[in-house]
Amino acid sequence: MPPRAAAIRPVGTVTRGTTNPNRLRRMDRWIAATHGAELRRAAAPVAVDLGYGAAPWTAVELLHRLRTVAPHTRVVGVEIDPARVAAAQPYAREGLDFRHGGFEVPVAGPPLLIRAANVLRQYDEGEVAAVWQRLCARLAPASTPSPSPSPGAGSASGPSAPSGHSRGGLLVEGTCDEIGRRHVWVALGPEGPRTVTFATRLGSLERPSDLAERLPKALIHRNVPGEPVHAFLRDFDRAWAAAAPYASYGARQRWMRAVRDLTADWPVSDGPVRWRQGEVTVRWEALAPRA
């Protein structure tokens, strides 16, 4: 018999594994709203919950939330600690399974979504770019629309409709607090970083810069004078203060007014529908660390 192939060693290190039910609800809600069309377009979309932690709650919840917008989505929970994978097996079901692995992402084919929440927090800032590059290389690639068929072409039932443009898979990497009230994440495509999203439970917010403690690893050490993310949070606090009269209508109205004012100087890429959820998304290049 030929010798058995050596097992691939997972890439990465074991994290603390801290997790709680419903902790990633804000991230999941945003993914479903902004990436749902990509998931629906695919015949058998695969989403990866990378580093789900000591308990599989976030993977179970991700399956439920994605299937509300893309019923055929399959979720694979990936953990570098074999004991956590074994503990998660009783929660496996149709459309949800758990595998031992790391940043190599041990799934067949390119996934349409990789969610890595509270994973890189424990790594050095200098390691982030390489991890991002590795994970982005695993994403489903972007595609262009198929050319329109010539007259008379196609099956007996008629010509096939041209497929829509796809931006490819999505990597969502970020950090949140223990119960998911405050969260900041970076969204990346196969080409690299796209946007940064700030999301919060508005009733718990004193000022927008409170979110600084949840900046992802690529940005958290850059919240200092001279860096774009520091300037953004400074301007956000000023807009929040100027919007104080709207507080009588509730924190949501104050947030929406502050974000609207921010759009004069910052490339906010979403609109009032998302702002009402306590979110704001800014293009990555506006907040990217200075070289």
C-alpha positions as CSV (number, residue, x, y, z in Angstrom):
1,M,0.0,0.0,0.0
2,P,1.3,3.5,-0.7
3,P,2.1,5.5,2.5
4,R,-0.7,7.7,3.8
5,A,-0.3,11.4,2.9
6,A,0.8,13.6,5.7
7,A,-1.9,15.6,7.3
8,I,-1.8,19.3,6.5
9,R,-0.9,21.3,9.6
10,P,-3.4,24.1,10.3
11,V,-2.0,27.6,9.8
12,G,-2.4,29.9,12.8
13,T,-2.4,29.8,16.6
14,V,-5.0,28.8,19.1
15,T,-7.0,31.9,20.4
16,R,-8.7,32.3,23.7
17,G,-11.9,31.0,22.2
18,T,-14.2,33.5,24.0
19,T,-17.7,33.4,22.5
20,N,-21.3,34.1,23.5
21,P,-24.7,33.5,21.8
22,N,-25.8,36.4,19.6
23,R,-22.4,38.1,19.9
24,L,-22.0,38.6,16.2
25,R,-25.6,39.6,15.3
26,R,-24.5,43.0,14.0
27,M,-21.9,41.6,11.7
28,D,-24.3,38.9,10.5
29,R,-27.1,41.4,9.9
30,W,-24.8,43.5,7.7
31,I,-23.5,40.5,5.8
32,A,-27.0,39.3,5.0
33,A,-28.0,42.8,3.8
34,T,-24.9,43.6,1.7
35,H,-23.8,40.1,0.5
36,G,-27.1,38.3,0.3
37,A,-27.4,38.8,-3.5
38,E,-24.0,37.2,-4.1
39,L,-25.0,34.2,-2.0
40,R,-28.3,33.8,-3.8
41,R,-26.6,34.0,-7.2
42,A,-24.5,30.9,-6.4
43,A,-26.0,27.4,-6.8
44,A,-24.3,26.0,-3.7
45,P,-22.8,28.9,-1.7
46,V,-20.3,28.1,1.1
47,A,-19.7,30.4,4.1
48,V,-16.9,29.8,6.6
49,D,-17.0,30.8,10.3
50,L,-13.3,30.9,10.9
51,G,-12.2,30.6,14.5
52,Y,-15.7,30.2,16.0
53,G,-14.3,29.5,19.5
54,A,-14.9,27.3,22.4
55,A,-18.6,26.8,21.6
56,P,-20.3,26.7,18.1
57,W,-23.0,29.3,18.7
58,T,-21.8,31.8,16.1
59,A,-21.7,29.2,13.4
60,V,-25.2,27.9,14.2
61,E,-26.5,31.5,14.2
62,L,-24.7,32.3,10.9
63,L,-26.4,29.4,9.2
64,H,-29.8,30.6,10.4
65,R,-29.2,34.3,9.4
66,L,-27.8,33.6,6.0
67,R,-30.5,31.1,5.1
68,T,-33.1,33.8,5.6
69,V,-31.6,35.6,2.5
70,A,-30.0,32.7,0.7
71,P,-31.7,29.4,1.6
72,H,-29.1,27.1,-0.1
73,T,-26.1,28.5,1.9
74,R,-23.9,26.0,3.7
75,V,-21.8,27.0,6.7
76,V,-18.5,25.4,7.7
77,G,-17.1,26.2,11.1
78,V,-13.3,26.0,11.2
79,E,-11.3,25.8,14.4
80,I,-7.6,25.3,15.0
81,D,-8.2,23.6,18.3
82,P,-9.2,19.9,17.7
83,A,-11.0,19.7,21.1
84,R,-13.3,22.6,20.0
85,V,-14.1,20.8,16.7
86,A,-15.0,17.6,18.6
87,A,-17.2,19.5,21.1
88,A,-19.1,21.1,18.2
89,Q,-20.0,17.9,16.4
90,P,-23.3,17.4,18.2
91,Y,-24.5,20.7,16.6
92,A,-23.7,19.6,13.0
93,R,-26.8,19.3,10.8
94,E,-27.8,19.6,7.2
95,G,-25.9,22.6,5.9
96,L,-23.6,22.9,8.9
97,D,-20.4,21.1,9.7
98,F,-17.2,21.6,11.6
99,R,-13.6,21.1,10.6
100,H,-10.2,21.3,12.1
101,G,-8.1,24.0,10.4
102,G,-6.9,27.5,10.3
103,F,-6.0,30.2,7.8
104,E,-5.6,27.6,5.0
105,V,-9.5,27.3,5.1
106,P,-9.9,23.5,4.6
107,V,-13.0,23.5,2.4
108,A,-13.4,22.2,-1.1
109,G,-13.5,25.1,-3.6
110,P,-13.5,28.8,-3.0
111,P,-16.0,30.0,-0.4
112,L,-18.3,33.0,-1.0
113,L,-17.9,34.2,2.6
114,I,-15.2,34.0,5.3
115,R,-16.1,35.5,8.6
116,A,-13.2,35.9,11.0
117,A,-14.4,37.7,14.1
118,N,-12.2,38.3,17.1
119,V,-9.4,36.1,15.6
120,L,-6.6,38.5,14.6
121,R,-7.1,40.5,17.8
122,Q,-4.5,38.3,19.4
123,Y,-2.0,38.5,16.6
124,D,0.7,41.2,16.0
125,E,-0.2,44.1,13.7
126,G,2.6,43.1,11.3
127,E,1.0,39.7,10.7
128,V,-2.4,41.1,9.5
129,A,-1.5,41.9,5.9
130,A,-0.2,38.4,5.2
131,V,-3.3,36.8,6.8
132,W,-5.6,39.0,4.8
133,Q,-3.8,38.1,1.6
134,R,-4.0,34.4,2.3
135,L,-7.7,34.5,3.1
136,C,-8.6,36.7,0.2
137,A,-6.8,34.3,-2.1
138,R,-9.2,31.6,-0.9
139,L,-12.3,33.6,-1.8
140,A,-14.5,33.0,-4.9
141,P,-13.2,35.2,-7.7
142,A,-15.1,38.1,-9.2
143,S,-16.8,37.4,-12.6
144,T,-18.1,39.5,-15.5
145,P,-21.5,39.1,-17.1
146,S,-21.7,36.4,-19.7
147,P,-22.2,37.7,-23.3
148,S,-25.8,37.7,-24.6
149,P,-26.5,34.6,-26.7
150,S,-27.1,35.1,-30.4
151,P,-30.6,34.9,-31.7
152,G,-32.0,31.4,-31.7
153,A,-29.3,30.1,-29.4
154,G,-30.0,28.3,-26.2
155,S,-32.1,25.3,-25.2
156,A,-35.5,24.3,-26.4
157,S,-37.1,26.4,-23.7
158,G,-35.4,29.6,-25.0
159,P,-32.1,31.4,-24.6
160,S,-30.5,31.6,-21.2
161,A,-30.5,34.9,-19.5
162,P,-27.0,36.5,-19.1
163,S,-25.6,36.1,-15.7
164,G,-25.1,39.2,-13.5
165,H,-21.8,40.7,-12.5
166,S,-20.3,39.2,-9.3
167,R,-17.8,40.9,-7.1
168,G,-16.7,37.5,-5.8
169,G,-16.4,36.3,-2.3
170,L,-16.2,38.4,0.9
171,L,-13.9,38.3,3.9
172,V,-15.2,40.1,7.0
173,E,-12.6,40.5,9.7
174,G,-13.2,42.5,12.9
175,T,-13.6,42.8,16.6
176,C,-16.5,43.2,19.0
177,D,-17.1,43.4,22.7
178,E,-18.2,40.3,24.7
179,I,-21.9,40.8,24.1
180,G,-21.8,42.4,20.7
181,R,-22.9,45.9,21.5
182,R,-19.9,47.5,19.7
183,H,-18.3,46.1,16.6
184,V,-15.9,47.3,13.9
185,W,-15.0,45.2,10.9
186,V,-13.1,45.4,7.6
187,A,-14.7,43.9,4.5
188,L,-12.3,42.6,1.8
189,G,-12.9,41.1,-1.6
190,P,-10.5,39.0,-3.7
191,E,-8.8,42.3,-4.7
192,G,-8.2,43.4,-1.1
193,P,-9.8,45.7,1.5
194,R,-13.0,47.5,0.5
195,T,-14.6,49.2,3.5
196,V,-14.6,49.6,7.3
197,T,-18.0,49.4,9.2
198,F,-18.7,50.8,12.6
199,A,-21.7,49.3,14.3
200,T,-23.1,49.8,17.8
201,R,-26.1,49.5,20.1
202,L,-26.9,53.2,20.1
203,G,-28.4,53.3,23.6
204,S,-25.0,52.3,25.1
205,L,-23.0,54.9,23.2
206,E,-21.7,58.0,24.9
207,R,-19.7,59.2,21.9
208,P,-18.7,57.5,18.6
209,S,-15.0,57.3,19.6
210,D,-16.1,54.8,22.2
211,L,-15.8,52.3,19.3
212,A,-12.1,52.9,19.1
213,E,-11.5,50.1,21.6
214,R,-13.0,47.6,19.1
215,L,-11.0,48.6,16.1
216,P,-9.6,45.6,14.3
217,K,-6.0,44.8,14.6
218,A,-5.1,46.6,11.4
219,L,-6.3,49.9,12.9
220,I,-6.4,49.7,16.6
221,H,-2.8,50.8,17.1
222,R,-3.3,53.6,14.5
223,N,-5.7,55.6,16.6
224,V,-3.2,58.3,17.2
225,P,-2.8,61.9,15.8
226,G,-1.6,61.9,12.2
227,E,-3.4,58.7,11.3
228,P,-6.7,58.8,9.2
229,V,-8.7,56.6,11.6
230,H,-7.9,59.0,14.4
231,A,-9.1,62.0,12.3
232,F,-12.2,60.1,11.4
233,L,-13.2,59.4,15.0
234,R,-12.3,63.0,16.0
235,D,-14.6,64.3,13.3
236,F,-17.3,61.8,14.2
237,D,-17.3,63.0,17.8
238,R,-17.6,66.6,16.6
239,A,-20.5,65.7,14.4
240,W,-22.1,63.8,17.3
241,A,-21.7,66.9,19.6
242,A,-23.2,69.2,16.9
243,A,-26.1,66.8,16.6
244,A,-27.0,67.0,20.3
245,P,-30.3,68.8,19.7
246,Y,-31.5,65.6,17.9
247,A,-31.0,63.6,21.1
248,S,-34.5,64.7,22.2
249,Y,-35.8,62.5,19.3
250,G,-33.7,59.5,20.4
251,A,-30.1,58.2,19.9
252,R,-31.0,56.9,16.4
253,Q,-31.9,60.3,15.1
254,R,-28.8,61.9,16.6
255,W,-26.6,59.1,15.1
256,M,-28.2,59.6,11.6
257,R,-27.7,63.3,11.7
258,A,-24.1,63.0,12.8
259,V,-23.4,60.5,10.0
260,R,-25.1,62.7,7.5
261,D,-22.8,65.5,8.5
262,L,-19.8,63.2,8.2
263,T,-20.5,62.6,4.5
264,A,-19.4,66.1,3.7
265,D,-15.8,65.1,4.4
266,W,-15.6,61.4,4.5
267,P,-16.5,58.7,1.8
268,V,-19.4,57.1,3.6
269,S,-20.5,54.3,1.3
270,D,-23.9,53.4,2.8
271,G,-27.1,55.3,3.4
272,P,-30.0,55.9,5.9
273,V,-31.3,52.3,5.8
274,R,-28.0,51.1,7.3
275,W,-27.5,54.2,9.5
276,R,-30.8,53.4,11.2
277,Q,-29.3,50.2,12.4
278,G,-26.5,52.0,14.2
279,E,-24.0,51.5,11.4
280,V,-21.8,53.5,9.2
281,T,-19.5,52.2,6.5
282,V,-16.5,54.1,5.1
283,R,-14.3,53.2,2.2
284,W,-11.0,51.5,3.3
285,E,-8.7,53.9,1.5
286,A,-9.9,56.8,3.6
287,L,-9.0,55.1,6.9
288,A,-6.0,52.9,5.8
289,P,-2.9,53.3,8.0
290,R,-0.2,55.6,6.6
291,A,2.8,53.8,5.4
